[in-house]
Amino acid sequence: MDIYGRHRYIDFALESPESKIAIEIDGETYHNPSKVSENKYADDLLKQNSLIYDNWKVYRWIYSQLEKQPEKLKTS
């Protein structure tokens, strides 16, 4: 849930009693600030900030990084 009580989805979530980790994969079509509306971009930031507010660690990568440079992706 975001800070306004709306249900949200995380691409990947790892949750334990000690920590909560959210992993978001941002494709160019739906997340690139130069290609999406200002409202969509602001909504993506609200989702991320809501997770952080709820003590989640948030990691975001673009899809092409996963595909072409997986060795550069780290969460710790």
N, C-alpha and C positions, 0 to 999 in steps of 0.2 A: 504494500500500500504506500502511496505517496503521502506527503504531508497534508494533503487535502482529502485523504480517505479514498482515493481512486485506486482500483486494482491495477497493478503493473506486472510485467513479466521481465525476467532477467534471462539472458541467453544461457548462462551457466551459473549455478549457485552452489557454493561449498559452505556448509554450515556445521559448526560444532559448538559445544558449550563454551569454548574459548574464543572463537572467532567466526566472522561471517565474511565471505569473499564473493563478490559479484564480478563476473567476467562478461563483458559486452563486446560483441563482434560487430563493428560498424561497416556496413557495405557502402560503397560510393553512392548507390542509387537513393538510399533512404536516410543517410546521415551526413553527407557532405554539405557543410554550411553554404557553399556557393550554388548548390543544386536543389536544396529544399527550402520551403517557405520559412520566414522568420518565426512563425508560430510553431512549426515542427522543430526547429532548432531550439527554441526556448523550452519546448516541452521535453526534449531530450535532456537539457540541462536541469530542468526541474526533477526529472526522474533520477538523475545522477545525484543531485544535491539531497533528495529525499532519502536515498540509500545511505549517503554519508551521515546525514542527520540521525539515522537509525543505527549508526555504528557499523556500517558495512565498509569494507575496503573495496574500492571500485577500480577495476582495471579495464581499459578500453583499447582495442586495437582495430585497425582497419583489416578487412578480409584479405587484401592482397599481401599484407605482412604475414599472416598465417600461412598463406600459400607459398610465398617466395622467400621469406626470411624467418622461419620459425625459431631459429637459434637466438634471435634478438628479443623474443618475448619472455619476460620474466615477471613473476609475481612477488618476489621477495628480494 
